[in-house]
Amino acid sequence: MRRQSVWCLFFVGMMTLLSDRCAGEPPGLQVWWTDYGAAYRLAEKEEKPLLVVFEAFDFPGPALQASLELKQSPSSSLLSPYILCRIDTSTKSGRDLARQFGVPGLPSVVITDKRLKRVIYRRPGPLSDLDWAVMLVSYRTGESLPDRTSQPSEQRTVCYT
């Protein structure tokens, strides 16, 4: 129970920090591009990571619905570090782009680094609200997260399981 409280406080703190940081931004400024080329050029110009949602427009998936709900909520400032792009995979160009990004299924979310040279996050399937928030906070700088593989350590630790 205590661990959940700590995570909850951390999450609320991050949300407050981010919303304070982006409070001067007018609401409704977030734009979902459907033209990948235009989104790419804007991300390049503004040196921001590119967040791409791959889905079939004729059947909007849970990934986009969650992002649209997030956009309309007080936590929409979480989207501001990104250039946002939706790709319709029911078209040939959308399928080709999904193949180039190595999208394993639909819906899928992909985030590039801020230099647009590599994919730093890729996830297929629906995302919960918490998954969206953690993803947006974790990759907002456009940098890869450090490798968290465990290394042998000489220090003794206590495991609370």
Helices and strands as residue ranges (DSSP letters): H 2-21, E 32-33, H 36-46, E 50-55, H 62-72, G 74-79, E 83-88, H 92-100, E 108-112, E 119-124, H 129-138
